[in-house]
Amino acid sequence: MADPTRRTILSGLVAGVTSIAGCSKLNLFSQPSQQWKTGLPTGHTKIESPLCVTDKAIIFATHSGTLFNVSRETGDIKWDKRVSSTSSNGPAITQRAIYYAEYGVSALSHDGDTLWEKQRDENPGMRVTPLALNDIVVSGEYDGMVVARDVTTGREVWETSLEGPSPITSLIVAGTSIFASNQEGMLASVEPETGTMRWSYSGSYGQTVVGDENHIVLVGKEVTALSADTGEVEWTNTVTEPFGQPTIAEESVFVASRSTRTPDNPHDNEGRLWAFDLETGKRRWERETTPSPTTRPTVVDTQILAGMTDGTVQSFSTDGTHNWTHETKGDAVTALTVQEGAAYVGTDEVAILAFELP
């Protein structure tokens, strides 16, 4: 169970924290105020899953296969539960339950009790966070299958294949479709009710995917935007050594890149942020960052937040101007999640911390 002595309260919560919608009038010369930092108990390895932030909790998984529920207000560990032998997947959260996928799909109550567990025959595992959509929970599996199950019982509703055994590596919902991409770069638009494939597109190996109601953006060897309705290519542009998933916001696509470690550059300390027009693909700006990013960009109103390799989180305006730097000690290993004016991030110290945005 959790060791409460590992938690460090750094400052009290400020009453009346500004909401995300109210962050447009930021004092860009002030500094973030750290609220709390919680180290996980000894024996837990790195945090690789996304942080899911609810009204009261932060829920995430460690590489050692344990799901944690941490109080959003205080950082106290409410409960932890071993769900697999190893994991980099995050949970999907609804008011009904917490859904987790690794070597099967599990539904847990918000108290951590198991509601149901289901596994396909000879299931080789899963590499992506599941999706919880109304009456179904959707998983992307290692053998290239996309599988939907009933959220209440776990009964299989439909399954569809991306034409081959390549593992599903990206699974998102945008507009009226599910979008699944495999390791070989095939992207498919899937109808949520029946699992019927609407269209497919052959991209690049290991690409990451993000989307909104009208556009799907892939980042692999290039940055490519597709029509969400038809899969037709809308534009393509280039990025040097892209890193992580892109972000769509402010009618732009934001991409982080970082230099590859070599004998001449052993510290991976040079990177860039890029902004492209969502409709045309025209590059709006790029800027060097030293050190380089460790996380995908998170956009909150007029701020872009990213973790850096020197143990900091940095803020940039959506025009590329640098705003502020906040020291996190350890390098950020999860994208920042922002809710009601507070940012939450996991670090390579195997810790979660919260700070209030200025």
N, C-alpha and C positions, 0 to 999 in steps of 0.2 A: 504493500500500500504506500501511498505518498508519504514522504517525510516532511512535515510542516516546517521543520527547522531550516529547510533549504530555501524558503521563501524570504525575500528581502523587500520590505516596504520602503520605498525611496521617498515618497511624498504623498500627502493626502490627496484624495480626489478633489477637484475643484467643482463646487456646486454650479449647476447651470452650464455644463459644457456646451460649447457652440455646436450646432448641428452641421452636417456636411453641407446642406444647402446654404448655410450662412457663412461659409468660408471664403466668399468672394472678396470680402473686405479684410484681407490679411495684412498684418503688419509684418512685412517681409524682412525687417531688420531685427525682430525679436527672435528668441530661441525657443524650441520646444521644451516642455516641462515633463520630465519623466515621472510616471505615476507609480509603477512597480516593476519588479523583475523577479521571475520565478525560475530557479534552476530545478531540473528534473532529478529524481532520485538517482543515486549511483547505480550504474549497470545499464542505463538506457543510452543507446547510441544516438547518432545524429537525427535531427528532425528534418524530414524530407517532404512531408505532405503539406499541402496548403492548409492555412489556418481558416477554419469555418467559424465566423463570429455571429452569435445570436444575441438576443436582447440581454441574456444573463451569463452566457458562457462562451468560451473559446474551445473548440474541439478539433483535435488533430491526432495524427499517428506518428510514432517514431519508427526509425529504421529497424528497430528490434521487434516491431510488431505489436506495440502496445498503443491502445487508444486512450487519450487523456481528455478529461473535461476539467477546465480551469475556470474559476470565477472571473468574469470580465471586470468586476468592480475591484477585487482585492488581489487577484493573482493566486489565491488559494487553490490547491488541487482538490477538486470535489470527489473525483473517482478516477481510477484507471483500470483498464481491462485488456488482457492479452487476447488479441484477435487473430494473430498469425505468427509465423516464425520470423518473417522479415517483411518490410513494406516500405514503399515510397508513395502509396496511394493515400488520398484524403477521403474523408467521409462526405456523404450527401445528407443534408439536414432538412427535415420538414417539421411542422408542428406535431406530426404523428410519431415520428421515429428518426433514428440515426441509421443510415444505411452504409455498409462497408463492404468492399469487394477485394479479395485477394486470391484464395483458392476456392472460393465460393462466394455467395452473397449472403450477408447477415443483416438482420434488422434488430436494432437495440432500442429500448426505451430511453428516455432522457435521463433516467437514473442508472443506466448501464446494464439493465437486465436484457438477456437475449429473448427476442420475440419469436424469431424463426431463423433458420439457416438452410440454404439450398446450394447444391452443387451438381453440375452436369457430370455425366459419367466420364471418367478419365480427363477431368478438367485440368489443363496444364497451368492454370493461373491467370492473373489479370495484372495489367500494368497501368491502368488509369482509374481515376476517381469515377464512381458511378454517377448517373443522373437520376434524380427523383422528379418525376413529371406527373402531376395529378394522380392517376391510379396505377402507374407503373414505375418501377425502378429499372434502369437500363445499365447493363454492364458491357464493357468491351473486353474481349477475352484473348488469351495468348494464341489461340489457334485461328484468329481472324474472324470469329463470330461476334455479332452484336446481339445481345439477348435481353428481352424485356420480361419482367416478372411482376406479378400482382403485388402491390405494396403491402397488402394486408396478410396474405397467405404465403407469398413467395412462389406461387404456382407460375410456371412458364406460360407466357401469353404468345410470344412469337420469337423467332430468331432469324437472322439473315447473315449471309456471308459476304465478305468483301473480296470474293474471287481469289482465294488462296489462303495458305496457313500463316501468313505474316501477322505478327501480333498487332492488336489495336493499340495505338500510342496516343491518340487524341480523341476526345469524346466531348462534344459541346452541343448545346441547343441554341438556336438562333432563329428568329421569326417563327415559322410553323414547322420547322424540320429539326431532326437530329443530324449532326454531322460527325461522321466517324472517319478517322484517317489511320492507316496502318504504317508499319515501320518502313515499308517499301515506297511509301509516298502516294498510295491511292486514297483519294478522298471520295466519300459517298454521302449524298443527301438521302436520308431515310425518313419515311412517313411514320410518325409516332404511333398511330392507331393500329397499323397492320404490319409494320416492318418492311413495307415495299420500298425498294430502292428507286428514287426519283431520277437521279442522275449520278454520274461518277466522273472523276477527273484524275489524271495521272500526274502527280507532282514530283517532288524530290525526296530522297531517302531522309528519314528522321525529321521531316518538317513539323513545325508547330502550327496550330490553327486557332483563330479567333474570329468572331463574327458578330454582326448585328442584324437587324431585320432585313437589310437589303444587300449586304456585302459579306463575303467570307474572305479572310486574308490569311494567306499561307506564308510562312517564313522558312525557307530552306536555303538552297543556293541563291535564290532571289526572293524578293518580296512580290507576291502576286495577289491581286484582288480578283475575285470571281463574283458573278451575280449569284445571290443566294437562291433565286428562283430557277435559273437555268444552268448554272455551272459554267457559263461562258466567261472567258477571260476579259476583264475590264481594263486592267493595266498591269505592267510589270516594271519593277525598278531593282536596283542593286544595292546591297549593303555588304560591307566588309566584315566577315566573321560575326554574323548575328548570333545572339545569345538569348535563349529563353523565348517565352511566348510574347508576341506583340500585344499592344493595348490599343483599342479604339476609343477615342474620346475627342471632344471638341472638333468634330469633323476632320480628324487627323488619325493617322496610324503612327504610333510611337514604338520604336524598336531600339533595343540596347545591343551593343556589340562589344567584344573585348578581344584583345590580342591573344594568340595562342602561346602557351608557355614553350620556350625553346631554351637551349643552353645560353643563348645571348640575351634572352628575356625570361629569366627563371621565375619572376614574381608575378607575371600576368597583371601588370600594373598600368596598362594603357587601355582605354576604352573610348566609346563614343555613344552618344544618344542621337537618334535620327527622328525627324518628323516628316511625314508624307501626307499630302492632301488625299483624303479618303476617296473623293470622287474621281480625281484625275491621275493620282499617283505622282504628281510633281513633288520633288523634294522641297519642303519649306525651309528646313535648316538642318544642320548637323553641328555638333559641338564635341570637342574632346573632353574626356573626363579622366583625371588622374587622381586617385587610382581608378580601376575599371569597375563596372557594375558586377554585382553578384546576384541580382534579382531582376526580373522583368520590371518595366516601369509601372507604377500605380499612379493614376491620374485622379486628383480630387479638385474639382473646380479648376482653378488656374494653376495648380501645382502638379509637378511630376515628382514622385518620390521613388528613390532607388537605393538599395543597399550597395556598399562599396567594399573593396578588398582591404581597406585600412581600418575596418571596424567602425564605420560610420554609416548613417543614413543621410543622404543629401537631397535637398529640394531645389527644383528648377521651375521657373515659370514656363508656361506652354509656348513661349517664344524662344526658349533655350537659355534665358538668363538665370544665373545661379542665385539662389535665395539664402539658404542657410545650411549648416552642417550640424548633425547631432551625433554625439559619440555613443555607440552601443557596446563598446569593448570588443565583443566578438563580431565576426563577419555575419551579416544577414544571410540566411539560407532559405528563407521563404519570402515570397512577395509580400509587401506590406498590405495589410487589410485595414481599412479605415471605416469607422462607424461613429456617428455623432461627435465628430471632432477629435477622436482619439485614434491613434495608429497602433497596430499590434504587429509584432514581427518575431520570428524565431531566429536564433543565432547559432553559430558553430560551437558555442559554449554549452550546447544542449540546454538552452534557456529560452523562455518567452518573456518579452518585455512590452510594456505599454507606455506610450507618451502622448501628451496632449499637443496637438498642432497649434502653432502660434496664430 
